[in-house]
Amino acid sequence: MAPVTHGDFEAPVVGAVSQHALVVDDEALIRWSVSETLSGMGMTVQEAGDAAGALAVIAAATAPFDVVILDLRLPDMDDLSLLERVRQLLPAAVVVLMTAFGSAEIVAEAAELGVQAVLNKPFELDELSRLLSRDGPPS
């Protein structure tokens, strides 16, 4: 299933300027896979396994994150509250939401909160790469 994208999605251009990315997922294998994909695109990547960890990483960062890949359901937060907080803290960041629970309502609420795309789990890592590449989101 193709990712759902919203609005005037302007994907960051990877290459000329190194992007700073945050990957938030409670599943270590997913976190690692996504991080490796982003690192392979030239991004500097940090990780968090829960909402509290994500907020701590954002607060401690020496530069704001350009890209945030965020799981919807985490052990300490399983709604759009973390997405809302990330959008407040990082208004210029490209945010991609990952979820296995992507109802139309969740997708619509996420779009209202400024997420650029929703990836329904499981997804191919190539989908994420395309979203964040020079070519932008798939049509």
Chimera marker file (.cmm) of the C-alpha trace (Angstrom):
<marker_set name="trace">
<marker id="1" x="0.000" y="0.000" z="0.000" r="1" g="1" b="0" radius="0.5"/>
<marker id="2" x="1.410" y="3.389" z="-0.977" r="1" g="1" b="0" radius="0.5"/>
<marker id="3" x="1.978" y="5.973" z="1.730" r="1" g="1" b="0" radius="0.5"/>
<marker id="4" x="-0.648" y="8.624" z="2.196" r="1" g="1" b="0" radius="0.5"/>
<marker id="5" x="0.813" y="12.101" z="1.700" r="1" g="1" b="0" radius="0.5"/>
<marker id="6" x="-0.718" y="15.425" z="2.552" r="1" g="1" b="0" radius="0.5"/>
<marker id="7" x="-0.542" y="19.031" z="1.444" r="1" g="1" b="0" radius="0.5"/>
<marker id="8" x="2.339" y="20.566" z="-0.427" r="1" g="1" b="0" radius="0.5"/>
<marker id="9" x="4.888" y="17.990" z="0.612" r="1" g="1" b="0" radius="0.5"/>
<marker id="10" x="8.365" y="19.354" z="0.009" r="1" g="1" b="0" radius="0.5"/>
<marker id="11" x="10.758" y="16.516" z="0.735" r="1" g="1" b="0" radius="0.5"/>
<marker id="12" x="14.168" y="17.516" z="2.011" r="1" g="1" b="0" radius="0.5"/>
<marker id="13" x="16.937" y="17.319" z="-0.541" r="1" g="1" b="0" radius="0.5"/>
<marker id="14" x="19.409" y="14.761" z="0.690" r="1" g="1" b="0" radius="0.5"/>
<marker id="15" x="23.008" y="15.233" z="-0.292" r="1" g="1" b="0" radius="0.5"/>
<marker id="16" x="24.071" y="18.866" z="-0.323" r="1" g="1" b="0" radius="0.5"/>
<marker id="17" x="23.243" y="19.435" z="3.320" r="1" g="1" b="0" radius="0.5"/>
<marker id="18" x="23.297" y="16.630" z="5.855" r="1" g="1" b="0" radius="0.5"/>
<marker id="19" x="19.868" y="16.169" z="7.410" r="1" g="1" b="0" radius="0.5"/>
<marker id="20" x="19.413" y="15.496" z="11.114" r="1" g="1" b="0" radius="0.5"/>
<marker id="21" x="16.798" y="12.763" z="11.678" r="1" g="1" b="0" radius="0.5"/>
<marker id="22" x="15.035" y="11.235" z="14.658" r="1" g="1" b="0" radius="0.5"/>
<marker id="23" x="13.509" y="7.748" z="14.509" r="1" g="1" b="0" radius="0.5"/>
<marker id="24" x="10.979" y="6.883" z="17.221" r="1" g="1" b="0" radius="0.5"/>
<marker id="25" x="9.689" y="3.307" z="17.479" r="1" g="1" b="0" radius="0.5"/>
<marker id="26" x="9.478" y="0.851" z="20.359" r="1" g="1" b="0" radius="0.5"/>
<marker id="27" x="10.462" y="-2.077" z="18.115" r="1" g="1" b="0" radius="0.5"/>
<marker id="28" x="14.261" y="-2.193" z="17.997" r="1" g="1" b="0" radius="0.5"/>
<marker id="29" x="14.411" y="-3.923" z="14.599" r="1" g="1" b="0" radius="0.5"/>
<marker id="30" x="12.172" y="-1.338" z="12.945" r="1" g="1" b="0" radius="0.5"/>
<marker id="31" x="14.098" y="1.497" z="14.592" r="1" g="1" b="0" radius="0.5"/>
<marker id="32" x="17.380" y="0.015" z="13.376" r="1" g="1" b="0" radius="0.5"/>
<marker id="33" x="16.095" y="-0.638" z="9.829" r="1" g="1" b="0" radius="0.5"/>
<marker id="34" x="14.720" y="2.861" z="9.417" r="1" g="1" b="0" radius="0.5"/>
<marker id="35" x="17.860" y="4.391" z="10.939" r="1" g="1" b="0" radius="0.5"/>
<marker id="36" x="20.094" y="2.419" z="8.572" r="1" g="1" b="0" radius="0.5"/>
<marker id="37" x="17.990" y="3.551" z="5.606" r="1" g="1" b="0" radius="0.5"/>
<marker id="38" x="18.253" y="7.202" z="6.631" r="1" g="1" b="0" radius="0.5"/>
<marker id="39" x="21.978" y="6.897" z="7.360" r="1" g="1" b="0" radius="0.5"/>
<marker id="40" x="22.411" y="5.423" z="3.902" r="1" g="1" b="0" radius="0.5"/>
<marker id="41" x="20.783" y="8.566" z="2.525" r="1" g="1" b="0" radius="0.5"/>
<marker id="42" x="23.428" y="10.693" z="4.235" r="1" g="1" b="0" radius="0.5"/>
<marker id="43" x="21.442" y="11.656" z="7.311" r="1" g="1" b="0" radius="0.5"/>
<marker id="44" x="22.718" y="11.845" z="10.868" r="1" g="1" b="0" radius="0.5"/>
<marker id="45" x="20.271" y="9.736" z="12.861" r="1" g="1" b="0" radius="0.5"/>
<marker id="46" x="19.301" y="9.542" z="16.515" r="1" g="1" b="0" radius="0.5"/>
<marker id="47" x="16.818" y="7.079" z="17.970" r="1" g="1" b="0" radius="0.5"/>
<marker id="48" x="14.264" y="6.806" z="20.755" r="1" g="1" b="0" radius="0.5"/>
<marker id="49" x="12.169" y="3.845" z="21.860" r="1" g="1" b="0" radius="0.5"/>
<marker id="50" x="9.316" y="5.718" z="23.501" r="1" g="1" b="0" radius="0.5"/>
<marker id="51" x="7.677" y="9.141" z="23.756" r="1" g="1" b="0" radius="0.5"/>
<marker id="52" x="9.625" y="10.237" z="26.832" r="1" g="1" b="0" radius="0.5"/>
<marker id="53" x="12.884" y="9.259" z="25.155" r="1" g="1" b="0" radius="0.5"/>
<marker id="54" x="11.932" y="11.137" z="21.989" r="1" g="1" b="0" radius="0.5"/>
<marker id="55" x="11.165" y="14.324" z="23.913" r="1" g="1" b="0" radius="0.5"/>
<marker id="56" x="14.441" y="13.975" z="25.840" r="1" g="1" b="0" radius="0.5"/>
<marker id="57" x="16.436" y="13.534" z="22.614" r="1" g="1" b="0" radius="0.5"/>
<marker id="58" x="14.731" y="16.581" z="21.065" r="1" g="1" b="0" radius="0.5"/>
<marker id="59" x="15.435" y="18.668" z="24.180" r="1" g="1" b="0" radius="0.5"/>
<marker id="60" x="19.096" y="17.609" z="24.297" r="1" g="1" b="0" radius="0.5"/>
<marker id="61" x="19.785" y="18.054" z="20.572" r="1" g="1" b="0" radius="0.5"/>
<marker id="62" x="22.320" y="20.722" z="19.658" r="1" g="1" b="0" radius="0.5"/>
<marker id="63" x="20.483" y="21.391" z="16.387" r="1" g="1" b="0" radius="0.5"/>
<marker id="64" x="16.823" y="20.879" z="15.515" r="1" g="1" b="0" radius="0.5"/>
<marker id="65" x="15.804" y="17.739" z="13.676" r="1" g="1" b="0" radius="0.5"/>
<marker id="66" x="14.938" y="18.153" z="9.990" r="1" g="1" b="0" radius="0.5"/>
<marker id="67" x="13.179" y="14.790" z="9.725" r="1" g="1" b="0" radius="0.5"/>
<marker id="68" x="11.189" y="12.820" z="12.314" r="1" g="1" b="0" radius="0.5"/>
<marker id="69" x="9.954" y="9.295" z="11.637" r="1" g="1" b="0" radius="0.5"/>
<marker id="70" x="7.422" y="8.564" z="14.350" r="1" g="1" b="0" radius="0.5"/>
<marker id="71" x="5.487" y="5.435" z="15.333" r="1" g="1" b="0" radius="0.5"/>
<marker id="72" x="1.910" y="6.085" z="16.411" r="1" g="1" b="0" radius="0.5"/>
<marker id="73" x="1.723" y="3.483" z="19.176" r="1" g="1" b="0" radius="0.5"/>
<marker id="74" x="4.441" y="3.602" z="21.796" r="1" g="1" b="0" radius="0.5"/>
<marker id="75" x="4.520" y="2.033" z="25.278" r="1" g="1" b="0" radius="0.5"/>
<marker id="76" x="4.017" y="5.387" z="27.006" r="1" g="1" b="0" radius="0.5"/>
<marker id="77" x="1.783" y="7.116" z="24.437" r="1" g="1" b="0" radius="0.5"/>
<marker id="78" x="-0.512" y="5.529" z="21.862" r="1" g="1" b="0" radius="0.5"/>
<marker id="79" x="-2.322" y="8.460" z="20.330" r="1" g="1" b="0" radius="0.5"/>
<marker id="80" x="-1.399" y="11.591" z="18.373" r="1" g="1" b="0" radius="0.5"/>
<marker id="81" x="-0.215" y="13.515" z="21.463" r="1" g="1" b="0" radius="0.5"/>
<marker id="82" x="3.460" y="12.951" z="20.713" r="1" g="1" b="0" radius="0.5"/>
<marker id="83" x="2.967" y="14.025" z="17.100" r="1" g="1" b="0" radius="0.5"/>
<marker id="84" x="1.301" y="17.211" z="18.328" r="1" g="1" b="0" radius="0.5"/>
<marker id="85" x="4.197" y="17.920" z="20.710" r="1" g="1" b="0" radius="0.5"/>
<marker id="86" x="6.818" y="17.189" z="18.023" r="1" g="1" b="0" radius="0.5"/>
<marker id="87" x="5.087" y="19.635" z="15.656" r="1" g="1" b="0" radius="0.5"/>
<marker id="88" x="5.209" y="22.303" z="18.394" r="1" g="1" b="0" radius="0.5"/>
<marker id="89" x="8.883" y="21.697" z="19.147" r="1" g="1" b="0" radius="0.5"/>
<marker id="90" x="10.014" y="21.181" z="15.532" r="1" g="1" b="0" radius="0.5"/>
<marker id="91" x="7.649" y="23.179" z="13.308" r="1" g="1" b="0" radius="0.5"/>
<marker id="92" x="9.982" y="23.073" z="10.292" r="1" g="1" b="0" radius="0.5"/>
<marker id="93" x="10.643" y="19.321" z="10.430" r="1" g="1" b="0" radius="0.5"/>
<marker id="94" x="9.326" y="16.841" z="7.893" r="1" g="1" b="0" radius="0.5"/>
<marker id="95" x="7.328" y="14.351" z="9.959" r="1" g="1" b="0" radius="0.5"/>
<marker id="96" x="6.361" y="10.895" z="8.719" r="1" g="1" b="0" radius="0.5"/>
<marker id="97" x="4.007" y="8.824" z="10.858" r="1" g="1" b="0" radius="0.5"/>
<marker id="98" x="4.297" y="5.015" z="10.858" r="1" g="1" b="0" radius="0.5"/>
<marker id="99" x="1.387" y="2.904" z="12.014" r="1" g="1" b="0" radius="0.5"/>
<marker id="100" x="-0.258" y="-0.475" z="11.724" r="1" g="1" b="0" radius="0.5"/>
<marker id="101" x="-3.488" y="1.219" z="12.810" r="1" g="1" b="0" radius="0.5"/>
<marker id="102" x="-3.920" y="3.797" z="10.034" r="1" g="1" b="0" radius="0.5"/>
<marker id="103" x="-7.645" y="4.434" z="9.949" r="1" g="1" b="0" radius="0.5"/>
<marker id="104" x="-8.991" y="7.260" z="7.810" r="1" g="1" b="0" radius="0.5"/>
<marker id="105" x="-9.681" y="9.192" z="11.022" r="1" g="1" b="0" radius="0.5"/>
<marker id="106" x="-6.077" y="8.836" z="12.247" r="1" g="1" b="0" radius="0.5"/>
<marker id="107" x="-4.716" y="9.861" z="8.837" r="1" g="1" b="0" radius="0.5"/>
<marker id="108" x="-6.988" y="12.931" z="8.756" r="1" g="1" b="0" radius="0.5"/>
<marker id="109" x="-6.065" y="13.977" z="12.304" r="1" g="1" b="0" radius="0.5"/>
<marker id="110" x="-2.361" y="13.472" z="11.580" r="1" g="1" b="0" radius="0.5"/>
<marker id="111" x="-2.690" y="15.634" z="8.458" r="1" g="1" b="0" radius="0.5"/>
<marker id="112" x="-4.323" y="18.384" z="10.533" r="1" g="1" b="0" radius="0.5"/>
<marker id="113" x="-1.336" y="18.225" z="12.889" r="1" g="1" b="0" radius="0.5"/>
<marker id="114" x="1.075" y="18.730" z="10.004" r="1" g="1" b="0" radius="0.5"/>
<marker id="115" x="2.372" y="15.254" z="9.236" r="1" g="1" b="0" radius="0.5"/>
<marker id="116" x="3.614" y="15.025" z="5.664" r="1" g="1" b="0" radius="0.5"/>
<marker id="117" x="2.951" y="11.323" z="5.158" r="1" g="1" b="0" radius="0.5"/>
<marker id="118" x="1.579" y="8.241" z="6.861" r="1" g="1" b="0" radius="0.5"/>
<marker id="119" x="3.265" y="4.896" z="6.195" r="1" g="1" b="0" radius="0.5"/>
<marker id="120" x="1.107" y="1.889" z="6.959" r="1" g="1" b="0" radius="0.5"/>
<marker id="121" x="3.101" y="-0.912" z="8.590" r="1" g="1" b="0" radius="0.5"/>
<marker id="122" x="4.459" y="-3.096" z="7.242" r="1" g="1" b="0" radius="0.5"/>
<marker id="123" x="6.046" y="-0.996" z="4.516" r="1" g="1" b="0" radius="0.5"/>
<marker id="124" x="9.038" y="-1.321" z="2.244" r="1" g="1" b="0" radius="0.5"/>
<marker id="125" x="12.000" y="0.832" z="3.234" r="1" g="1" b="0" radius="0.5"/>
<marker id="126" x="12.153" y="1.957" z="-0.404" r="1" g="1" b="0" radius="0.5"/>
<marker id="127" x="8.836" y="3.763" z="0.187" r="1" g="1" b="0" radius="0.5"/>
<marker id="128" x="10.442" y="5.792" z="2.956" r="1" g="1" b="0" radius="0.5"/>
<marker id="129" x="13.491" y="6.496" z="0.806" r="1" g="1" b="0" radius="0.5"/>
<marker id="130" x="11.286" y="7.768" z="-2.020" r="1" g="1" b="0" radius="0.5"/>
<marker id="131" x="9.372" y="10.018" z="0.362" r="1" g="1" b="0" radius="0.5"/>
<marker id="132" x="12.567" y="11.644" z="1.546" r="1" g="1" b="0" radius="0.5"/>
<marker id="133" x="14.443" y="11.705" z="-1.742" r="1" g="1" b="0" radius="0.5"/>
<marker id="134" x="14.820" y="14.536" z="-4.227" r="1" g="1" b="0" radius="0.5"/>
<marker id="135" x="11.885" y="13.099" z="-6.131" r="1" g="1" b="0" radius="0.5"/>
<marker id="136" x="9.456" y="13.691" z="-3.271" r="1" g="1" b="0" radius="0.5"/>
<marker id="137" x="6.488" y="11.454" z="-2.545" r="1" g="1" b="0" radius="0.5"/>
<marker id="138" x="5.147" y="8.893" z="-4.970" r="1" g="1" b="0" radius="0.5"/>
<marker id="139" x="2.121" y="10.008" z="-6.951" r="1" g="1" b="0" radius="0.5"/>
<link id1="1" id2="2" r="1" g="1" b="0" radius="0.2"/>
<link id1="2" id2="3" r="1" g="1" b="0" radius="0.2"/>
<link id1="3" id2="4" r="1" g="1" b="0" radius="0.2"/>
<link id1="4" id2="5" r="1" g="1" b="0" radius="0.2"/>
<link id1="5" id2="6" r="1" g="1" b="0" radius="0.2"/>
<link id1="6" id2="7" r="1" g="1" b="0" radius="0.2"/>
<link id1="7" id2="8" r="1" g="1" b="0" radius="0.2"/>
<link id1="8" id2="9" r="1" g="1" b="0" radius="0.2"/>
<link id1="9" id2="10" r="1" g="1" b="0" radius="0.2"/>
<link id1="10" id2="11" r="1" g="1" b="0" radius="0.2"/>
<link id1="11" id2="12" r="1" g="1" b="0" radius="0.2"/>
<link id1="12" id2="13" r="1" g="1" b="0" radius="0.2"/>
<link id1="13" id2="14" r="1" g="1" b="0" radius="0.2"/>
<link id1="14" id2="15" r="1" g="1" b="0" radius="0.2"/>
<link id1="15" id2="16" r="1" g="1" b="0" radius="0.2"/>
<link id1="16" id2="17" r="1" g="1" b="0" radius="0.2"/>
<link id1="17" id2="18" r="1" g="1" b="0" radius="0.2"/>
<link id1="18" id2="19" r="1" g="1" b="0" radius="0.2"/>
<link id1="19" id2="20" r="1" g="1" b="0" radius="0.2"/>
<link id1="20" id2="21" r="1" g="1" b="0" radius="0.2"/>
<link id1="21" id2="22" r="1" g="1" b="0" radius="0.2"/>
<link id1="22" id2="23" r="1" g="1" b="0" radius="0.2"/>
<link id1="23" id2="24" r="1" g="1" b="0" radius="0.2"/>
<link id1="24" id2="25" r="1" g="1" b="0" radius="0.2"/>
<link id1="25" id2="26" r="1" g="1" b="0" radius="0.2"/>
<link id1="26" id2="27" r="1" g="1" b="0" radius="0.2"/>
<link id1="27" id2="28" r="1" g="1" b="0" radius="0.2"/>
<link id1="28" id2="29" r="1" g="1" b="0" radius="0.2"/>
<link id1="29" id2="30" r="1" g="1" b="0" radius="0.2"/>
<link id1="30" id2="31" r="1" g="1" b="0" radius="0.2"/>
<link id1="31" id2="32" r="1" g="1" b="0" radius="0.2"/>
<link id1="32" id2="33" r="1" g="1" b="0" radius="0.2"/>
<link id1="33" id2="34" r="1" g="1" b="0" radius="0.2"/>
<link id1="34" id2="35" r="1" g="1" b="0" radius="0.2"/>
<link id1="35" id2="36" r="1" g="1" b="0" radius="0.2"/>
<link id1="36" id2="37" r="1" g="1" b="0" radius="0.2"/>
<link id1="37" id2="38" r="1" g="1" b="0" radius="0.2"/>
<link id1="38" id2="39" r="1" g="1" b="0" radius="0.2"/>
<link id1="39" id2="40" r="1" g="1" b="0" radius="0.2"/>
<link id1="40" id2="41" r="1" g="1" b="0" radius="0.2"/>
<link id1="41" id2="42" r="1" g="1" b="0" radius="0.2"/>
<link id1="42" id2="43" r="1" g="1" b="0" radius="0.2"/>
<link id1="43" id2="44" r="1" g="1" b="0" radius="0.2"/>
<link id1="44" id2="45" r="1" g="1" b="0" radius="0.2"/>
<link id1="45" id2="46" r="1" g="1" b="0" radius="0.2"/>
<link id1="46" id2="47" r="1" g="1" b="0" radius="0.2"/>
<link id1="47" id2="48" r="1" g="1" b="0" radius="0.2"/>
<link id1="48" id2="49" r="1" g="1" b="0" radius="0.2"/>
<link id1="49" id2="50" r="1" g="1" b="0" radius="0.2"/>
<link id1="50" id2="51" r="1" g="1" b="0" radius="0.2"/>
<link id1="51" id2="52" r="1" g="1" b="0" radius="0.2"/>
<link id1="52" id2="53" r="1" g="1" b="0" radius="0.2"/>
<link id1="53" id2="54" r="1" g="1" b="0" radius="0.2"/>
<link id1="54" id2="55" r="1" g="1" b="0" radius="0.2"/>
<link id1="55" id2="56" r="1" g="1" b="0" radius="0.2"/>
<link id1="56" id2="57" r="1" g="1" b="0" radius="0.2"/>
<link id1="57" id2="58" r="1" g="1" b="0" radius="0.2"/>
<link id1="58" id2="59" r="1" g="1" b="0" radius="0.2"/>
<link id1="59" id2="60" r="1" g="1" b="0" radius="0.2"/>
<link id1="60" id2="61" r="1" g="1" b="0" radius="0.2"/>
<link id1="61" id2="62" r="1" g="1" b="0" radius="0.2"/>
<link id1="62" id2="63" r="1" g="1" b="0" radius="0.2"/>
<link id1="63" id2="64" r="1" g="1" b="0" radius="0.2"/>
<link id1="64" id2="65" r="1" g="1" b="0" radius="0.2"/>
<link id1="65" id2="66" r="1" g="1" b="0" radius="0.2"/>
<link id1="66" id2="67" r="1" g="1" b="0" radius="0.2"/>
<link id1="67" id2="68" r="1" g="1" b="0" radius="0.2"/>
<link id1="68" id2="69" r="1" g="1" b="0" radius="0.2"/>
<link id1="69" id2="70" r="1" g="1" b="0" radius="0.2"/>
<link id1="70" id2="71" r="1" g="1" b="0" radius="0.2"/>
<link id1="71" id2="72" r="1" g="1" b="0" radius="0.2"/>
<link id1="72" id2="73" r="1" g="1" b="0" radius="0.2"/>
<link id1="73" id2="74" r="1" g="1" b="0" radius="0.2"/>
<link id1="74" id2="75" r="1" g="1" b="0" radius="0.2"/>
<link id1="75" id2="76" r="1" g="1" b="0" radius="0.2"/>
<link id1="76" id2="77" r="1" g="1" b="0" radius="0.2"/>
<link id1="77" id2="78" r="1" g="1" b="0" radius="0.2"/>
<link id1="78" id2="79" r="1" g="1" b="0" radius="0.2"/>
<link id1="79" id2="80" r="1" g="1" b="0" radius="0.2"/>
<link id1="80" id2="81" r="1" g="1" b="0" radius="0.2"/>
<link id1="81" id2="82" r="1" g="1" b="0" radius="0.2"/>
<link id1="82" id2="83" r="1" g="1" b="0" radius="0.2"/>
<link id1="83" id2="84" r="1" g="1" b="0" radius="0.2"/>
<link id1="84" id2="85" r="1" g="1" b="0" radius="0.2"/>
<link id1="85" id2="86" r="1" g="1" b="0" radius="0.2"/>
<link id1="86" id2="87" r="1" g="1" b="0" radius="0.2"/>
<link id1="87" id2="88" r="1" g="1" b="0" radius="0.2"/>
<link id1="88" id2="89" r="1" g="1" b="0" radius="0.2"/>
<link id1="89" id2="90" r="1" g="1" b="0" radius="0.2"/>
<link id1="90" id2="91" r="1" g="1" b="0" radius="0.2"/>
<link id1="91" id2="92" r="1" g="1" b="0" radius="0.2"/>
<link id1="92" id2="93" r="1" g="1" b="0" radius="0.2"/>
<link id1="93" id2="94" r="1" g="1" b="0" radius="0.2"/>
<link id1="94" id2="95" r="1" g="1" b="0" radius="0.2"/>
<link id1="95" id2="96" r="1" g="1" b="0" radius="0.2"/>
<link id1="96" id2="97" r="1" g="1" b="0" radius="0.2"/>
<link id1="97" id2="98" r="1" g="1" b="0" radius="0.2"/>
<link id1="98" id2="99" r="1" g="1" b="0" radius="0.2"/>
<link id1="99" id2="100" r="1" g="1" b="0" radius="0.2"/>
<link id1="100" id2="101" r="1" g="1" b="0" radius="0.2"/>
<link id1="101" id2="102" r="1" g="1" b="0" radius="0.2"/>
<link id1="102" id2="103" r="1" g="1" b="0" radius="0.2"/>
<link id1="103" id2="104" r="1" g="1" b="0" radius="0.2"/>
<link id1="104" id2="105" r="1" g="1" b="0" radius="0.2"/>
<link id1="105" id2="106" r="1" g="1" b="0" radius="0.2"/>
<link id1="106" id2="107" r="1" g="1" b="0" radius="0.2"/>
<link id1="107" id2="108" r="1" g="1" b="0" radius="0.2"/>
<link id1="108" id2="109" r="1" g="1" b="0" radius="0.2"/>
<link id1="109" id2="110" r="1" g="1" b="0" radius="0.2"/>
<link id1="110" id2="111" r="1" g="1" b="0" radius="0.2"/>
<link id1="111" id2="112" r="1" g="1" b="0" radius="0.2"/>
<link id1="112" id2="113" r="1" g="1" b="0" radius="0.2"/>
<link id1="113" id2="114" r="1" g="1" b="0" radius="0.2"/>
<link id1="114" id2="115" r="1" g="1" b="0" radius="0.2"/>
<link id1="115" id2="116" r="1" g="1" b="0" radius="0.2"/>
<link id1="116" id2="117" r="1" g="1" b="0" radius="0.2"/>
<link id1="117" id2="118" r="1" g="1" b="0" radius="0.2"/>
<link id1="118" id2="119" r="1" g="1" b="0" radius="0.2"/>
<link id1="119" id2="120" r="1" g="1" b="0" radius="0.2"/>
<link id1="120" id2="121" r="1" g="1" b="0" radius="0.2"/>
<link id1="121" id2="122" r="1" g="1" b="0" radius="0.2"/>
<link id1="122" id2="123" r="1" g="1" b="0" radius="0.2"/>
<link id1="123" id2="124" r="1" g="1" b="0" radius="0.2"/>
<link id1="124" id2="125" r="1" g="1" b="0" radius="0.2"/>
<link id1="125" id2="126" r="1" g="1" b="0" radius="0.2"/>
<link id1="126" id2="127" r="1" g="1" b="0" radius="0.2"/>
<link id1="127" id2="128" r="1" g="1" b="0" radius="0.2"/>
<link id1="128" id2="129" r="1" g="1" b="0" radius="0.2"/>
<link id1="129" id2="130" r="1" g="1" b="0" radius="0.2"/>
<link id1="130" id2="131" r="1" g="1" b="0" radius="0.2"/>
<link id1="131" id2="132" r="1" g="1" b="0" radius="0.2"/>
<link id1="132" id2="133" r="1" g="1" b="0" radius="0.2"/>
<link id1="133" id2="134" r="1" g="1" b="0" radius="0.2"/>
<link id1="134" id2="135" r="1" g="1" b="0" radius="0.2"/>
<link id1="135" id2="136" r="1" g="1" b="0" radius="0.2"/>
<link id1="136" id2="137" r="1" g="1" b="0" radius="0.2"/>
<link id1="137" id2="138" r="1" g="1" b="0" radius="0.2"/>
<link id1="138" id2="139" r="1" g="1" b="0" radius="0.2"/>
</marker_set>
